[in-house]
Amino acid sequence: PVGAKGTTAYVMLEIHYDNPTFKGGITDNSGLKIIMTSTLRKYDAGVIELGLEYTDKMAIPPLQEKFELTGHCIAECTSVALPFDGIWIFASQLHTHLTGVKVETVLVRNGAEILRVDRDNHYSPHYQEIRLLRHRVYVFPGNALYTRCTYDTMTRKEIT
């Protein structure tokens, strides 16, 4: 819920445009309709962004064919961030920016990787989509989620 006492006070919209040839004169005239209601849904959906911070400590060196970084949503985080009865993951959007070539997210329970949530071994930043998972994944408070990204920077001359 948004706007009720004790709930989220705002909504954020982020839009990415794909214009690889930098064609000019294009105007986005799509729209967004927000409907407020006092009748709540049985289930709420949200977005969790997993992975890496965009900081210098995550710099990717040039001339690397396979450079791997892993982002951790640790058990201590899910213990306080998730509702007491957990959440279902029903969809996933993998994202690595331009040099990413492989990415996966795994569920970790009691320190062991027990399930792959999503994986793309041939990732392309030019083809991103939200994918419905074949099987929903249940995440309990105290579980962890790891996102591993593999980068190819063989054409880069500087740190990415």
C-alpha positions in Angstrom: 0.0 0.0 0.0 1.0 3.6 -0.7 -0.1 6.6 1.2 -1.8 5.0 4.2 -0.5 5.8 7.7 2.6 3.8 8.4 3.2 2.7 4.7 5.3 3.9 1.8 4.8 7.6 1.2 6.1 7.7 -2.3 6.4 5.8 -5.6 9.5 5.9 -7.8 9.5 5.3 -11.5 12.7 4.6 -13.4 12.7 4.4 -17.2 15.5 3.2 -19.4 15.4 3.9 -23.1 17.2 1.8 -25.7 18.5 3.9 -28.6 21.7 2.3 -29.7 22.0 4.3 -32.9 21.3 7.6 -31.0 18.5 8.4 -33.4 17.2 12.0 -32.8 13.7 13.4 -32.9 12.1 10.6 -30.9 9.6 11.6 -28.2 8.2 9.3 -25.6 4.5 9.9 -25.4 3.6 6.8 -23.4 1.7 7.4 -20.2 1.2 6.1 -16.7 -2.1 5.8 -14.9 -2.2 5.6 -11.1 -5.4 4.5 -9.5 -5.9 4.9 -5.7 -8.3 2.6 -3.9 -9.2 1.8 -0.4 -9.9 -1.9 -1.4 -6.6 -3.6 -0.9 -5.4 -6.6 -2.9 -5.0 -10.0 -1.4 -1.3 -9.9 -2.4 1.2 -7.1 -2.8 4.2 -7.2 -5.2 7.4 -5.3 -4.9 10.9 -5.1 -6.3 14.1 -6.1 -4.6 17.3 -4.9 -6.2 20.1 -7.4 -5.5 23.7 -7.4 -6.5 26.5 -4.9 -6.4 27.0 -1.3 -5.2 28.1 1.1 -7.8 31.3 2.1 -6.0 35.1 2.1 -6.7 35.4 -1.1 -4.7 33.4 -2.9 -7.5 35.7 -1.6 -10.3 36.2 -4.1 -13.1 39.7 -4.1 -14.5 40.3 -3.9 -18.3 41.4 -6.8 -20.5 39.6 -9.5 -18.6 37.9 -12.3 -20.4 36.0 -13.5 -17.4 35.9 -11.3 -14.3 33.4 -12.3 -11.6 31.8 -10.2 -8.9 29.2 -11.4 -6.4 26.7 -9.3 -4.6 25.3 -10.6 -1.3 21.9 -10.0 0.2 23.0 -11.6 3.5 20.8 -13.5 6.0 21.1 -10.7 8.5 19.5 -8.4 5.9 16.6 -10.7 5.0 16.0 -11.3 8.7 15.0 -7.7 9.2 13.8 -6.7 5.7 11.4 -9.5 4.9 8.0 -10.0 6.5 7.9 -12.7 9.2 6.2 -15.2 6.8 8.7 -14.6 3.9 8.2 -13.8 0.3 7.7 -15.5 -3.0 9.9 -14.6 -5.9 7.9 -15.1 -9.1 9.8 -13.1 -11.6 13.4 -11.8 -12.2 15.2 -9.3 -14.3 18.9 -9.8 -14.6 21.0 -6.8 -15.2 24.8 -6.2 -15.5 25.4 -3.1 -17.7 27.4 -3.3 -20.9 30.3 -5.6 -20.1 28.2 -8.4 -18.4 28.1 -11.7 -20.2 26.7 -14.1 -17.6 24.6 -13.5 -14.5 22.8 -15.7 -12.0 21.0 -15.3 -8.6 21.0 -18.2 -6.1 19.1 -18.8 -2.9 21.2 -19.7 0.1 19.8 -21.4 3.2 21.9 -22.3 6.3 25.1 -21.3 4.4 24.5 -23.6 1.4 23.3 -22.7 -2.1 20.1 -24.7 -2.5 18.4 -23.3 -5.5 19.1 -21.2 -8.6 16.6 -18.4 -8.8 17.5 -17.3 -12.3 20.5 -17.6 -14.7 21.5 -16.3 -18.1 24.7 -17.8 -19.5 24.6 -15.7 -22.6 23.5 -12.4 -21.1 23.2 -9.3 -23.4 22.6 -5.8 -22.0 20.7 -5.2 -25.3 18.0 -7.7 -24.5 16.6 -7.2 -21.0 13.3 -8.4 -19.8 11.4 -9.3 -16.7 11.1 -13.1 -16.8 8.4 -15.1 -15.0 10.1 -18.0 -13.3 9.0 -21.5 -14.1 8.7 -22.2 -10.4 8.2 -19.6 -7.7 11.0 -19.4 -5.1 10.1 -19.0 -1.4 12.5 -16.9 0.6 12.4 -17.0 4.4 13.8 -14.4 6.7 17.3 -15.5 7.4 17.9 -16.9 3.9 20.5 -15.1 1.7 20.5 -14.3 -2.0 23.7 -14.1 -4.0 23.9 -12.5 -7.5 27.0 -13.5 -9.5 28.0 -11.4 -12.5 30.7 -12.3 -15.0 32.1 -9.5 -17.1 34.2 -9.5 -20.4 36.3 -6.3 -20.6 38.7 -7.5 -23.3 37.8 -4.4 -25.4 38.2 -2.0 -22.5 41.4 -0.1 -21.9 40.5 1.4 -18.6 38.7 0.3 -15.4 35.0 -0.1 -15.9 
